[in-house]
Amino acid sequence: MPCTCVIGLQWGDEAKGKLVDILTEQHDIVVRYQGGANAGHTVVSNGQTWKLSLIPSGILRDDVACVITGGVALDPASVIREIDGLESRGVTVAGKLRISDRAHLVFPWHVAEDRVLDGSISGGEAIGTTGRGIGPCYRDKVGRALAIRLGDLYRDDIAARLEHVVAIKNRLLAGWQDGTGRPYEPLDAATVRADTMRHAERLRPFVADTTAFLLDAVEAGSRVLFEGAQGALLDIDHGTFPYVTSSNSSGVGVASGSGVPGRWVDRVIGVVKAYSTRVGGGPMPTEQPNEIGGHLRERGREYGTVTMRPRRCGWFDAVAARYTARLSGVDELAVMLLDVPGGLEELKICTAYMVDGRRTETFPSHVDDIRRAVPVYESVPGWPGELAACRAYDDLPAAARGYLARIGELLGRPVTIVSVGPDREQTILRDRSAPGHPAWPRPQFRTPAGA
Ligand code: IMP
């Protein structure tokens, strides 16, 4: 069962792109299965920088097939921009990229709804979405009546469907916009139809039944890499709701988003930063809105790739990451950006929360309790100097090794990958049976006898 998943265990931006790029050479197919153009990653390959959002970075290799499945909220204009950008720089996309005919489409009304509704959450603080129309697109998917999927664009009734949806959306948006002080500019059905049909023609060669393609592939023994977008704490069902994204961004989303049952996956890599970041609203118990946070933000260049917003930074939260590692069925850990906390005299790791005077190591299910959680910290020594030149585990200072070991112990999984900089060479791969790893699987995580 040679399928691998890469899942972010925090609030996204765990530098998964670099890891996916490294793992791609061991796989035949790379799959993006949830989220949309709210994600963005930068890949440096052969001295060139590539900024990709919907298309897996595997597209940069000739021998790898790339798939965008039906679980993705697909903005046609965004994916066409990416295809054109790649082709204009000599990358072949045709024949390598397949996009599911089941993918739900993001339309201009979704972007308008995102803008109007983000600030009107009941309970105060805005979600702070990326403004890419992702939530409204998924809402229409679940609501069904106003949803349009990629495959619908090639059916005879598409013009009538667009006309119908635009009329309803204009009424809804005019109502929602009422009271904001801004006049509502109605969408023009003819313009929407012309843009959509142009997109349909450009995307036609890429449209496929990706579920059938992937099931054939796994049954034939192809090696498939599933690339998670965002992070598990932003999972719509299991994250810090309502301050989440609109898809299953933890490991539980792989099967529903791709159509490939989880039983085909034999390696799940949980990716964490050596500290925590979050962009947008919502609770973040270990946030450091002070000098420490500033140190991490500047050294880690912690500004959003999609929106350029400064990210909120803080200490590593082992309560949250242990929860998402378990939720995602993680086998092993990749700790990214270990170079960033360098230069701090001591580091803190959150090992428990106090909620209303009671200590807990369980991540609370309600946002109000997460908001009230007071972190219980353990201090560990920091390390002076830079790690950028380290190429082997033993090159790391003892304090950095101690920090990694403690993270592995608290999360109950071995740290097998460590990143100390953006280049591929700045990646330390470790044998999971090396001394010092916690035994895995731990007895309590083993499959029950007879199951
Ligand atoms: P949306 O996904 O645009 O609806 O945004 C919902 C929340 O998820 C906001 O807090 C965003 O900042 C956050 N978010 C969405 N995509 C990403 C990502 O790729 N990295 C980090 N945060 C994200």
Residues whose N, C-alpha, C, O or C-beta is under 5 A from the ligand:
A	BS01	IMP	W11 G12 D13 N38 A39 G40 I127 G128 T129 T130 G131 R132 I134 G135 Q230 L234 V244 T245 S246 V279 G280 G281
